[in-house]
């Protein structure tokens, strides 16, 4: 059963039993609701058809059937049909428990031992505050040995012909056919993948991680008179952009804590993973602020 939050500016619908996913996030306009995240359906059993889901205890793909940590190998099985590698952790595929719900706030909890060595308790909070949607994800490691964690969000946003993104970054990871990083390169001002100023999405497909970000972004739909400002607290240095191409009605802008396949870098902690010892907690806040483009410029 979905849970609805609303105020005079925004409405939010969440499906706790489907990964704590957002079904709808709409701006309430005089003519009716306008979707900010791609609308999902409460009847769907696929989180990838929703508007947003949390990423915990890691983001994106991990190769080689798992990873080694402090001398031990931890096996991870593929968890998505058609995808040969384990992807996006396990929080998005589990049922979250409703801890508290009001008209403006929803608090969900997940206790997971689904994929060892990740043994954790997570709390996911959605809150509407005027024109803002605040999201907080907190994960506490409960296992006996230290384990590297990563977190993030996977929003599916509405794509229109005039969509623009402003999210200055220093560089981007090029990828192979398996969407795994092969080479980091600096971004040049004015190139197709540079969002240092408000820019259109590439016409072709993109599924790449950008680094050297300062944790704030602006997404605008000028023809609809709407925009979203995203702020990450503490600052997040990485985001992924995913879109099959200009024919798609969505794109993804994913603020994440670590690089793709960071578990296999020589120094995973230098690439954003955070080692948690028993009882330690990792917390991230995000705020999506809806605005009128004609008023903000």
C-alpha positions as CSV (number, residue, x, y, z in Angstrom):
1,X,0.0,0.0,0.0
2,X,1.4,3.4,-0.9
3,X,1.7,6.4,1.4
4,X,0.9,9.9,0.3
5,X,2.4,13.2,1.5
6,X,1.3,16.6,0.4
7,X,1.2,20.3,1.1
8,X,0.0,23.3,-1.0
9,X,3.0,23.0,-3.4
10,X,4.1,19.4,-3.7
11,X,2.7,15.9,-3.5
12,X,4.7,12.7,-3.0
13,X,3.6,9.0,-3.2
14,X,5.9,6.3,-1.8
15,X,5.6,2.5,-2.0
16,X,7.4,1.1,1.1
17,X,7.1,-2.5,0.1
18,X,8.9,-1.9,-3.2
19,X,12.3,-0.8,-2.1
20,X,10.9,2.4,-0.4
21,X,10.4,3.7,-4.0
22,X,8.8,7.0,-4.9
23,X,5.9,6.4,-7.2
24,X,5.1,10.0,-7.9
25,X,6.6,13.4,-7.1
26,X,4.5,16.2,-8.5
27,X,4.5,20.0,-8.4
28,X,0.9,21.2,-7.7
29,X,0.2,23.9,-10.4
30,X,-2.9,25.9,-10.9
31,X,-3.9,23.7,-13.9
32,X,-3.1,20.5,-12.0
33,X,-0.1,18.3,-10.9
34,X,3.0,18.3,-13.0
35,X,5.4,15.3,-12.6
36,X,9.0,16.1,-11.6
37,X,10.0,12.5,-11.3
38,X,8.9,10.1,-14.0
39,X,5.5,8.8,-12.8
40,X,5.3,5.1,-11.8
41,X,2.3,2.9,-11.0
42,X,1.5,1.4,-7.6
43,X,0.6,-1.9,-9.4
44,X,4.1,-2.3,-10.7
45,X,6.6,-4.8,-9.1
46,X,9.6,-3.3,-10.8
47,X,11.5,-0.5,-8.9
48,X,13.0,0.5,-12.2
49,X,9.6,1.7,-13.4
50,X,9.3,4.1,-10.4
51,X,10.4,7.7,-9.9
52,X,13.2,7.2,-7.4
53,X,14.7,4.5,-5.1
54,X,17.5,4.5,-2.5
55,X,20.9,3.0,-3.2
56,X,22.3,1.0,-0.3
57,X,24.8,-0.5,0.6
58,X,26.5,0.4,-2.7
59,X,25.8,2.1,-6.0
60,X,26.0,0.6,-9.5
61,X,28.0,-2.5,-10.5
62,X,30.6,-4.7,-8.9
63,X,32.7,-7.2,-11.0
64,X,34.4,-10.5,-10.4
65,X,31.5,-12.1,-8.4
66,X,32.1,-10.0,-5.4
67,X,35.1,-8.3,-3.7
68,X,38.0,-8.8,-1.3
69,X,38.2,-6.8,2.0
70,X,40.8,-7.1,4.7
71,X,42.0,-10.4,3.3
72,X,38.5,-12.0,2.8
73,X,36.6,-12.6,-0.4
74,X,32.9,-11.8,-0.2
75,X,30.7,-13.3,-3.0
76,X,27.9,-11.3,-4.5
77,X,25.3,-12.8,-6.9
78,X,23.7,-10.9,-9.8
79,X,20.4,-9.5,-8.6
80,X,18.6,-8.1,-11.7
81,X,17.4,-10.2,-14.7
82,X,19.4,-9.5,-17.8
83,X,22.2,-7.8,-15.8
84,X,25.3,-10.1,-15.3
85,X,26.7,-8.1,-12.4
86,X,25.3,-7.3,-8.9
87,X,24.0,-3.8,-9.1
88,X,22.7,-1.0,-6.7
89,X,22.9,-3.0,-3.5
90,X,19.8,-4.7,-2.0
91,X,17.8,-1.9,-0.4
92,X,15.9,-1.1,-3.6
93,X,14.6,-4.7,-3.9
94,X,13.3,-5.2,-0.3
95,X,10.3,-4.2,1.6
96,X,10.8,-1.3,4.1
97,X,8.8,-1.0,7.3
98,X,6.8,2.2,8.0
99,X,8.0,3.6,11.3
100,X,6.2,6.9,11.2
101,X,3.8,8.6,8.7
102,X,2.2,12.0,8.7
103,X,0.9,14.4,6.1
104,X,4.4,15.8,5.5
105,X,6.8,13.1,6.7
106,X,7.4,9.4,6.2
107,X,10.1,7.4,8.0
108,X,10.9,3.9,6.8
109,X,13.3,1.2,8.2
110,X,15.0,-1.8,6.7
111,X,16.9,-4.5,8.5
112,X,19.0,-6.4,6.0
113,X,21.3,-9.4,6.0
114,X,20.4,-10.3,2.4
115,X,23.9,-10.0,0.9
116,X,26.8,-10.8,3.3
117,X,29.0,-9.1,4.4
118,X,26.4,-6.3,4.4
119,X,24.5,-6.6,7.7
120,X,22.8,-3.4,8.4
121,X,19.9,-1.3,9.6
122,X,18.8,1.6,7.3
123,X,16.4,4.5,7.9
124,X,14.9,6.4,5.0
125,X,13.1,9.7,5.6
126,X,11.0,11.6,3.1
127,X,9.8,15.1,4.2
128,X,7.9,17.8,2.4
129,X,8.8,21.3,3.5
130,X,7.1,24.1,1.4
131,X,8.6,23.8,-2.0
132,X,11.3,21.3,-0.9
133,X,11.5,17.5,-0.8
134,X,14.1,16.5,1.8
135,X,15.4,12.9,1.7
136,X,17.7,11.4,4.3
137,X,19.3,7.9,4.2
138,X,21.1,6.5,7.2
139,X,22.8,3.1,7.3
140,X,24.3,1.5,10.4
141,X,26.6,-1.5,10.1
142,X,25.7,-4.4,12.5
143,X,28.1,-7.1,11.3
144,X,31.1,-8.3,13.2
145,X,33.8,-7.2,10.7
146,X,34.4,-3.9,9.1
147,X,32.8,-3.5,5.7
148,X,32.9,-0.8,2.9
149,X,29.6,1.0,2.3
150,X,28.3,3.4,-0.3
151,X,24.9,5.1,-0.6
152,X,23.1,7.3,-3.1
153,X,19.8,8.0,-4.8
154,X,18.5,6.8,-8.2
155,X,15.9,9.4,-9.4
156,X,14.2,8.9,-12.8
157,X,13.3,12.4,-14.0
158,X,11.0,13.6,-16.7
159,X,12.9,14.2,-20.0
160,X,11.5,16.8,-22.4
161,X,13.0,18.3,-25.6
162,X,14.1,21.4,-23.7
163,X,15.4,19.9,-20.5
164,X,18.6,21.5,-19.2
165,X,21.1,20.4,-16.5
166,X,23.6,22.6,-14.7
167,X,26.0,20.5,-12.5
168,X,29.6,21.5,-12.9
169,X,32.1,18.6,-12.7
170,X,35.8,18.3,-13.3
171,X,35.9,15.0,-15.2
172,X,34.0,11.9,-16.4
173,X,34.7,8.2,-16.5
174,X,34.6,6.6,-20.0
175,X,33.1,3.1,-19.9
176,X,33.2,-0.2,-21.9
177,X,30.3,-2.2,-23.2
178,X,29.6,-3.6,-19.8
179,X,29.2,0.0,-18.5
180,X,32.3,-0.3,-16.4
181,X,34.9,2.5,-16.0
182,X,37.9,2.3,-18.3
183,X,39.5,5.8,-18.3
184,X,39.0,9.0,-16.4
185,X,39.4,12.2,-18.4
186,X,38.9,15.9,-17.7
187,X,35.8,17.7,-19.1
188,X,36.3,20.6,-21.5
189,X,34.0,23.6,-21.4
190,X,31.4,23.4,-24.2
191,X,31.7,19.7,-24.9
192,X,28.6,17.6,-25.1
193,X,29.0,16.1,-21.7
194,X,29.9,19.3,-19.9
195,X,27.2,20.7,-17.6
196,X,29.2,23.5,-16.2
197,X,26.5,25.8,-17.4
198,X,22.8,24.9,-18.2
199,X,23.1,22.5,-21.0
200,X,20.9,20.0,-22.9
201,X,21.3,16.2,-22.5
202,X,23.3,14.5,-25.2
203,X,21.2,13.2,-28.1
204,X,22.7,9.7,-27.8
205,X,23.0,7.3,-24.9
206,X,24.9,8.2,-21.8
207,X,25.6,6.1,-18.7
208,X,28.6,7.7,-17.1
209,X,29.9,8.8,-13.8
210,X,31.1,12.4,-13.3
211,X,33.5,13.5,-10.6
212,X,34.8,16.7,-9.0
213,X,31.2,17.9,-8.4
214,X,30.4,20.3,-5.6
215,X,27.1,18.6,-4.7
216,X,24.5,21.1,-6.2
217,X,22.7,20.9,-9.5
218,X,19.9,22.6,-11.3
219,X,17.4,20.9,-13.7
220,X,15.0,23.0,-15.6
221,X,12.0,22.4,-17.9
222,X,11.5,25.9,-19.4
223,X,8.4,25.1,-21.5
224,X,6.7,23.8,-18.4
225,X,7.9,26.7,-16.3
226,X,9.4,24.3,-13.7
227,X,12.8,23.5,-12.3
228,X,14.5,21.5,-9.5
229,X,17.5,22.5,-7.5
230,X,19.3,19.6,-5.9
231,X,21.6,20.0,-2.9
232,X,23.6,17.3,-1.2
233,X,24.6,17.5,2.5
234,X,27.4,16.8,3.2
235,X,28.8,17.6,-0.3
236,X,28.7,14.7,-2.7
237,X,31.5,14.7,-5.3
238,X,30.0,12.3,-7.8
239,X,26.9,11.8,-9.9
240,X,25.8,9.5,-12.7
241,X,23.8,10.5,-15.7
242,X,21.9,7.8,-17.5
243,X,19.6,8.1,-20.5
244,X,19.1,5.7,-23.5
245,X,18.9,8.8,-25.8
246,X,16.7,11.7,-26.9
247,X,13.7,9.3,-27.7
248,X,13.4,8.4,-24.0
249,X,10.8,10.1,-21.8
250,X,13.2,9.9,-18.8
251,X,16.7,10.5,-17.7
252,X,18.5,9.7,-14.4
253,X,20.7,12.0,-12.4
254,X,22.1,10.0,-9.5
255,X,24.0,11.6,-6.7
256,X,26.3,8.8,-5.3
257,X,29.0,8.5,-2.7
258,X,31.5,6.4,-4.7
259,X,32.9,5.5,-8.1
260,X,31.5,2.6,-10.1
261,X,33.2,-0.6,-9.2
262,X,35.1,1.2,-6.5
263,X,35.5,-2.0,-4.5
264,X,38.1,-3.1,-7.1
265,X,40.2,0.0,-7.2
266,X,43.6,-0.1,-5.6
267,X,42.4,2.2,-2.8
268,X,38.6,1.9,-2.6
269,X,38.3,4.4,0.2
270,X,40.0,7.0,-2.0
271,X,37.2,6.4,-4.5
272,X,34.4,7.2,-2.1
273,X,33.6,4.0,-0.2
274,X,33.4,4.4,3.6
275,X,34.5,1.6,5.9
276,X,32.0,1.1,8.8
277,X,33.0,-0.9,11.9
278,X,30.2,-2.5,14.0
279,X,27.8,0.1,15.2
280,X,29.1,2.9,12.9
281,X,26.7,4.9,10.8
282,X,26.8,6.6,7.4
283,X,24.3,9.4,6.7
284,X,23.5,11.5,3.6
285,X,20.9,14.2,3.1
286,X,19.5,15.5,-0.2
287,X,17.1,18.3,-0.9
288,X,15.1,18.8,-4.1
289,X,13.7,22.3,-4.3
290,X,11.0,23.1,-6.9
291,X,10.9,26.5,-8.5
292,X,9.2,28.5,-11.2
293,X,11.7,29.1,-14.0
294,X,10.2,32.4,-15.0
295,X,10.7,33.7,-11.5
296,X,14.2,32.3,-11.0
297,X,15.6,32.7,-14.5
